[in-house]
Amino acid sequence: MKKYISILLTMFLIPTLVNAETLTYDICESGCEYTNLSDVSTTINNISDLSNKDIIININSDMSGQLHIGSISNSIKSITINGNNQDFNNKSFNIIAKNIELNGCNNLYDVTTDNSEHVSINNSNIKILSYNSIDFNGQIMTDEINLSEVLNIDETSLNNLKMLNLIGNFKIRNMDFSNIILCNFAGTININSSKLNKVLNVPMAGNININIYNTEFNNLKYINITAEEEAELNEVDQYYDSFDSTILSKDIYDINVADYVGQYKSSTTVFFDKETKLKHSDKLDLTSYLDYYTEDKEIEYTIEDESIAKIENKELIALKEGSTKVTVTTDDGHVVYRINLVVEKESIPEKIDKMTIKVPITGSKLKLWVLIVGGILLGIVGICTSMLIKRKK
């Protein structure tokens, strides 16, 4: 994993040498000015000012060489790469442009970009997409990027994508990553109302702080890895070698092993907001009520108004009418359920339904309504009997 991450970080943090009226470059085996990606990269990077260039690259044969174009100091205005379903043989593209469009690019290993305002990927097969929000010195930009406004990936390309790598401060809202791995190397990420599969946090380039709100998981098993001998760390290594997500037994990994991440730290908190209504003395089984919650997890809790409710034996018990906020945490505080609880006023029939009376001698308890109904029935029988007796006389 160290070798893999070192390669990625080199691509992330070292700007490549770079250079619209519209400039079009056709690449083919014969009959075109260019026959490989490297020559196109050199030509583009020799342009002194790329900020007003719209670049189109049409690829019409299997390509040799690499495509590393643009830099943070000389970002391309826009680039469109039409791969025409050619096989790129696990090549990597490093593209620094404000707007990027990739069409029909097959069998790419990695596409890396810095500070793009829009990335569109269509009908392509790319294993890894890496997006970085960094400045000239490789430091994280302070602005928060709304990822849903930046990335536009069609269903085919999303299904082929294995991993999304991020460095920077991001907001993710209403995005579906249920079939890919989200891997973070540095920054703060706030995820809202999305779908997630696995999350790998490897703070190689800076501290990581992840807050996830009301998001759907395929599952939710969290681990904070602090020792290199952890079996789960080997799972991560094996995943990077194979891209087989079934190897990963957990769903969120905070990797805090000094040999891998040095001084940096990673922390993830998952929040779920819930609302529930109870009546006085009702009990709510938290084990079945809370998403992704199992009996073997310890819980801690706070209740704003403890006169309204209490928790005993992992049951939330309503004590009196009113509303309060209940916070339940598990996994050492990394999973937080925030419950808005309303204890409703009971009607007279509901109160009667809950009342019991101890039966003398037997000591058993009967519902009060049973005794009341029984008394009424006995009264009716007595009245009817009395009326029949009077008629016979």
Disulfide bonds with the S-S distance in Angstrom:
Cys28-Cys32 1.83
